[in-house]
């Protein structure tokens, strides 16, 4: 059973929605990984996506981006995405792994990769592409880092570089899978500052996180996922004792104690 809280913003067909997800479901063979997920995302929202390991958070992100087969409807800026695996109005930043740091690419090349949607694959980046990439790096506080190798970046800097690529892609919605995991508190606060600055410009971010206390304090809204959408609303309501025990099991509410 999904707990709908505080007039949740699901309003399929609302012209003000950036993203509409209706009846999303994913199966891996005979295993149902996700079922009947529906919600909408408005402009400039910062949303925490919570749930235990294996709950379907990453699967939901991949389905929204068209990276896995799914049932249901995904619309971005009012455009139906059915049958389109390349949904360039959505940027997906998966969980980081060590191989990211050893990939032989510079920060500038990474960000320019986000401009590929605007030209044929065989064309080289234009001066306009490079200007946009430089502006995106400035927005995430990595101005002048174009020539640095990814291997030279800290965890927080790497996340900001991927955010810059998403901005260069001109994505309306950015999905970040565990972007705040494995970074220290100053880096977490730095990333949250970047997230908030992007929402003021109209970009919406969905951030999967295991840090329930952080979700309560820093996000505008939370989606609780465990096989389906269990809750959707303001953090204080989604992170209530009753709903947390539904999603995580008994004792989960201790994780959000201040």
N, C-alpha and C positions, 0 to 999 in steps of 0.2 A: 504494500500500500504506500502510495506517495503522499507525503504531508505537504499540502499547498499552504503557504504561509504568507500572511500580510499582503494579500492581493498581488500575487506573483506576476511578473511582467509578461508571461506568455500571452501573446496576442497575434496569432498567425495571420499574416496579411497586413499587419500594421505597417504603414508606409514609413514609420519612424524606426522600425527595427533594422539593425544591420544584419542580424542572423536569426533565422527561424528554423528550428529543428522540431519535426513532428513525427512521432511514432518510430524513432530510430531504433533499429535492432541489428545485432551482429551474431552470427553463428560461426564457430570454427568446427567444421564437421558436424558431429552430433551434439556438440557442447554449445549451449546458449550463453554467450558472453555478455550480452546486453539486450535489454528488451524495453520497448515502448517508452523511449526517452523523448520528452517534449519540453521545450523551453524557447524563449526568445531573448535576444540580447539587444539592448538599445545602444545609442551612441554614447561613448565616453564612460563605459562601465568598467569597474575593476572587480572581477568576480573570482572568489576562491572556490576551487573544486576539491572537495574532501571525500575521503573514503579509504578503507583499508587496502593493503596490497592485494592485487588480484580482483579488485572490485569492478574494474571496467573503465577506469578513468582514462588510461592511455588508449584503450580500444575506442572509447567515445571520441577522443580527439582525432584519431586516425580515420574513423568513419566520417566525421564531419568534413575532414580534408579530402575524402575520396581515396584514401590509401588502402582501405579494406572494403570488401563487398558488404553492403548493408541493405536493409529494408528501411522504409520510411522516406521522409522528405527532408532535404536540406535546401534552404534558400538563403542567398547572400545578396543584400541590397535589392531584395525583391525578385532576384533571378533564380529560377529553379535549376538546381545543380544535377538533377538526375542524369546519369550517363556520362557526366563530365568528371574525369579523374583529376584534371588539373584545375583546381579552384583557387585562382590566383588572388582573389580578394580575401583569402584566408591564409595566414602564415602559421606554420606549425614548427615549434622549436622543441624537438624531442629531448629526452633525458640525455645529459652529457655523459660521454665515456672518454677514456684516456686516448682512444684513437683519434678523437677530434684534435687533440693537441699535436699530433704527429703528422697530420695531413699537410703536405707541402704547399701551403697557400698563405698569402698575406691577408691582413685585415681588409685592405682595400679591394683585393680580388674577391673576398668573401662577400662584401657588401655589393659590389658590382654584379655579382651573380643574381641579386634580386632584381636587376634591371632587364633580365633576359625576356620577360614577358612583353617588353615594349619593342623588341626587334627580332629579326630572323636570326636563327641560331648561328648562322655563319658570319653575321656581321659583327664587327668589333664595336666595343663601347664608344659612344659618341662623347663629345665634350659636355653635352647636357647630362648624359648619364654620370659622368665623373663629378659634375657639379652637384647633382642630386645626392650621390654617394657621400660626398664631403659634408653636405648639409645634414644627412642622416647620422653620420658619425658625431657631428657637433651636438645633435639632439640627445645623444646617449653619453655625452661627455667623453668621447674618444677622439676629439679633434686632433689631427696631426698624426694619428696612429696608422695611416694607410700602409706604410712599408713594414710594419712589424709582423713577424710570423705568428701564427696562432700559438705555437709552442712557447712564445714569450709572454703570453697573457696569463693573468690570474683567472680563477674560476669566475669571479664577478665580471672581469673585463671580457671574458669569452662570451658570457651571456649577453652583455651589452653589444658585442659585435654582431651576434646573431639577431638581436633586436634591430640593429641598424640595417641588416639585410632585409628584415621584414618591412621596415619603413621604406627602403628603396623599392621594394616590391609594390608599395602603396596599398598594402593590405588594410582592410577595414577592421578586421578582427585578428588578434594574435593569440594563439594557443600555446601555453608554455607548460611543459611537463616537468615538474619538480625542479623548476629554475632556481629555487631557493635552497635546495638540498646541498649539503657539503660545503657551504660557504659560512664564514664567520658573521657575527652580528653586525659589525660595521659595513660589510659587503651587502648583507641583507637589507640594511637600511638604505644603502646607496641604490640598490636595485629598485626598492620600493619607491624611492624618489623619482627614478626614471619612469617607472610604471605610471605614477601619478601625473607626471608631466605630460605623458603621451595621452592620457585620458582627457586632459584639458584641451587637447587638440582634436578630440573626437574619436580617437582610436579606442577600441574596446579590447580588454585583455582578460582571458580566462587562464588562471594559474592553478595547476594541480599542486597541492601541498599536503604534507602530513603534520604541519605545525598548526594545531587547532587554536592555540592561544594567539598566534600571529593572525590567523584568519579572523578571529573575533575582533582584534584591535585594528586591523589595517585594511580590510576589504569592505566594499560597499554591500556585497551580497555574497551568499554562498549557495553552491549546489552540492547536495550530499548524494553520492553515488555508491550503490552496492548492488550490481546486477541490473538495476534500473534507477530512475531518479527518485530518491527517497525524501528529499526535501529541497525547497527552493524559496529563499527569502532573505531577510536581514540576518546577519551573523548571530545576533543575540537570540533569535528564534530558532534558526537552523541548528545552532550549537546548544540547544536545550538538552537537559539530561535525558528526557524520554526519547528524543530523536537520535541522540548520539548512541544510546544503547541499542536502538533499532539498527543503526548503521554499523557500529563497531563491536557491540556486545557490552556486557556489564562492566562497569569500571571505567569506561571511556571518558566519562565526564571529568575525571581527575586531570586529564590532559589539558583542559582549558582553564583550570584554576589559575587565577592571577597570583 
